[in-house]
Amino acid sequence: MGVLLFLVAVLGYQAIDRQLPPGTRAVVQIQQVSTSEAAAVTTLEAVAVDAKVNLLRIGANPAGPGAPPWYFAFVGDRALFEATMPNGAYPAFTPTAAPEVFPGATLAERDQPVRGAYAVQGEFGNPLTLRAMLADGGLGAEVTQVRPIDNYAAGLFASFSWLSLVAAVLSLALAIVYWIAFSRKSTALQEFHGYSAWRIVAGQTLGVMTAYGCSMVVVVVVGTVALSLYNGLSQFPSFIWWVVVPMVVVGVASLLVQLFASFAALRLSKHAAVKGARPMLLLGAAAGLTQMLMLGLVYVTVAQAGAGIAKIVSDSRSFADWEGARSSVTVQINPHAFEDPQARQVEPAVMSAYERFRQLFSELDREGSAVLSFHQTNQQTDAPGADLASFGPLGGNSLVVNNNYLDRHAVVGAGGLRYRGMEPAEGRIHLLIPEARRAQSAELVDAWAQSSFVSREPWNTSARTEPYDVAVHYTRDGQEIFNYGDTWRMERWSQHDPVIAVVSPETGYFSGYNLLGAAANSGNVVFSDSARFRALVNEAGLAPRFASISNPATHAAQQLRDRETKLIVAVGNATVGGAVLVAAIAVLAAIYTSAFRRESFVRRTHGWGSVRIHGKVVSAVGMISAVTVAVTGAMLGPAGYMRPWWAVVLAAGLTATFILTFAIAIIFLDRRARAELIKCP
């Protein structure tokens, strides 16, 4: 138990170490940037100095999930910064993942977004004051104060270690109940010798607490030695509380369980206990309750692990695409620099800015560094029976790309050849339709021929009247097409068999307003040459109009690293939960065979077989298991860990495993019980 508590503390501390550096008193989540990128960085520097705190931007390393994360420090309390990060180096709890610390002023240089999470080091008073200071500089943020108990809870839930902790507490409680129940004969003898109930319970309490306390001390000492070899006791003063406090809490819980079990066991007559009787009601209730709880926990952990494996496999394939975009950037506009055309008359300077961006995109498109991948993430549906309209313009199952996209990502035709270098022409759209949609080609062609983003420009009164020239091509079914996802939330990185429209600047599909406001601002335009893009932006005078120019691959790296960490922990939790479940099954089988060993022996002498003797009990346990798993699955369903049919397979597998393990344990223990009765009836 102590070893598991220590490991849970390590896993939990690792999970939040990157997110909550030493000395963190709050977390600032910047959600809206209403100023230029340079002005936002200046605001962060000023707020840190004025509030006398350190703001640590928790960034991601575009090198990939295995690379150490990046921190960007806006220092307002130099003494605290030097105390927590000597010589500007982060004292990471996990040496292999020690973050690199950079000055906050280099945030833009390294293509990191201003939006995101910032850890606040130091005392700053009222959170509303800090929020107001940021708002005055055009940064909309939420400020959340952090307490030590919040850190521990966050670590447990971030690493999913709470499942292992609950499983361990259940197993410890069951072990205590089992020990007390099978010690009833010795306590009965103590009663015959004049011991009072309180004296007996006090002796059992002393035994349990002594064993628990000694084991915890040994674990802390051995664990401390191991940590000194692992990380040189980095952040040990903070970490040790993660170990000691839970040990005390679990110790108190164990004490309560022991007291309840001790008094409950004493209700069994001492005369019956001396003859070999056991408090079977106590044992049965404890084992049955543990069985149901453990089945539920194992179902949750296996579901998490299974979903995690599927997600990691999918994300790993997607990150191979992201790796090719390490030097790429996306943009987010400053809304105050681009007035809402629907709210008031658009100034000529703003219209000119949209047009300059369109020209910039066209130039980089010809150079091969502007990649278009426009899609409607919030409407995406990969269901087989998706409506035909979802494959049309602005549909969730359509994708608008350019030739530069096809150069980087494979789209295979029905004949097995890859599409690339689609000939650009004025007013032409190359429409790539999945083979399965061939029968609906006419409707799709008509929908795309009449589509135009120019007509959606608020100040454009001359919408395109002539239909587009649509050239139809067919793609092989069953392709998962990478689409760069939502580069801010890192969701839905691919689409299954979408209709793909290939356009070029000559097509005239996007106006400057929609190219920047609808596509680029949503992360659907990626510029693969960051230096060249920034140079053109500065040349065109557009830099003040952008709130952020950042590398989307950094977000992908962070997401994939976090998911891999959660997967490892989920697999570990499933393993621990499975082991404890097997132990609970063994105890349940031991209770049953101990209670009915004489009846079983007599029935067997009358020719009954194992199935006839134990069939009803195994069936009853199986029904309880099936109901428990079904209820857990129904409760877990909205979480969306897995597809419904996988949930059914998991439920059936867990129930069958439980029944089989229980039956094997009964047969083994029943054979031992018969041997003991023959030797000592």
Protein Blocks (a to p, Z undefined) as FASTA:
>chain_A
ZZmmmmmmmmmmmmmmmmmcghiabdcddfbdcbdfklmmmmmmmmmmmnopacdddddd
fkbjkbccddddddfblmlmmmmmgghiacdfblmlcccdddfklmmmnopafbdcddde
djebjaklmmmmmmmnopacddddddfklmmmmmmmmnommmmmmmmmmmmmmmmmmmmm
mmmmmmmmmmmnopafklmmmmmmmmmmmmmmmmmmmmmmmmmmmmmmmnoopaklmmmm
mmmmmmmmmmmmmmmmmmmmmmmmmmpcfklmmnopacfklmmmmmmmmmmmmmmmmmmm
mmmmmmmmmmmmmmmmmmmmmmmmmmgccddddfklmccfklmccdfklmmmmmmmmmmm
mmmmmnopaccddddfklgcfbfklcfklmmghiakbccddfklmmmpccddfkopaceh
iacdehiacddddfklmmmmmmmmmmmmmgcfklmpmklmbdcfbdcddddddddehiac
dehiafklopajbcehiadddddfklomacfklmmmmmmmnopaccfblmlmmmmmmmno
pmmmpcbdcdfklmmmmmmmmmmmmmmmmmmmmmmmmmmmmmmmmmmmmmmmmmmmmmmm
mmmmnopafklmmmmmmmmmmmmmmmmmmmmmmmmmmnomacfklmmmmmmmmmmmmmmm
mmmmmmmmmmmmmmmmmmmZZ
